[in-house]
């Protein structure tokens, strides 16, 4: 399995996220994020949902791996 590193170029929008499935985890806070990322020489827009704590760490580092 090959992992990719996504470098954050721009955060377009971020805010609290909730839906039917997220209500099954009442102790967790989720964040919806729209961002521009660069990976493998390509730049593209992504819409992602992360746990609030995970997003805080990603934002501080400026990248994420998956």
Number of C-alpha atoms within 10 A of each C-alpha: 3 4 7 11 13 18 19 19 15 13 14 12 10 15 12 13 15 13 8 7 7 13 11 9 10 7 7 11 15 19 18 18 19 16 17 17 20 16 14 9 5 8 14 10 15 12 12 12 16 16 14 17 13 12 19 13 12 16 14 8 11 14 16 16 10 7
